[in-house]
């Protein structure tokens, strides 16, 4: 069970702070059930979810070391060619990656769509709206967690990754 003040990743919402654990006054089957009151760090609103929610994954955020290790994997990851026959199939594929809640899969998705953007630009075309939308969602989800884990502002995550991958000095070295 997470404790008030802890930062967690809640499904595709991203990083949230556990504000409190509460037991609402109710009758019926949910009587006595505990709930988290979550405050997303990079979105407005409040989330009220059961502590034992098995529909939306909740997990601790990456440690600093885990974040650095994930970034260190980037040169060894292979991009995938996400080109489906229909926009619906492409969208479903991207949604399945997003629903996997796998940081590495999100990283491959971001890298793959970035490569797709580079190819489109080389042919004087723009990246499709579906690709753009899912790239932004994946970046928001992954970069928000990396921002907290690395202790840097959200907008500095992408440049930090680029610097590390292109052979810049390792942070803390």
WOCORQUI-V867685 format. One record per residue. N is the residue number from 0. PSI is psi as a letter, one per 40 degrees, with the letter a starting at -180 (none if undefined). Layout:
n: <N:N>
psi: <PSI:PSI>
//
This chain:
n: <0:1:2:3:4:5:6:7:8:9:10:11:12:13:14:15:16:17:18:19:20:21:22:23:24:25:26:27:28:29:30:31:32:33:34:35:36:37:38:39:40:41:42:43:44:45:46:47:48:49:50:51:52:53:54:55:56:57:58:59:60:61:62:63:64:65:66:67:68:69:70:71:72:73:74:75:76:77:78:79:80:81:82:83:84:85:86:87:88:89:90:91:92:93:94:95:96:97:98:99:100:101:102:103:104:105:106:107:108:109:110:111:112:113:114:115:116:117:118:119:120:121:122:123:124:125:126:127:128:129:130:131:132:133:134:135:136:137:138:139:140:141:142:143:144:145:146:147:148:149:150:151:152:153:154:155:156:157:158:159:160:161:162:163:164:165:166:167:168:169:170:171:172>
psi: <h:i:i:h:d:i:h:i:h:h:b:e:d:a:h:i:h:h:d:i:h:i:g:i:h:i:i:a:d:e:h:e:h:i:i:i:h:i:h:h:d:e:i:i:i:i:h:h:i:i:d:f:h:e:d:h:i:h:i:i:i:i:i:d:d:d:d:d:d:d:d:d:d:d:d:e:i:h:i:i:g:g:g:i:d:i:d:d:d:d:d:d:d:d:d:d:d:d:e:d:f:h:d:d:d:d:d:d:d:d:d:d:d:d:d:d:d:d:d:d:d:d:e:f:i:i:i:i:d:d:d:d:d:d:d:d:d:d:d:d:d:d:d:d:d:d:d:d:d:e:f:i:i:d:e:e:d:d:d:d:d:d:d:d:d:e:e:i:h:h:h:e:none>
//
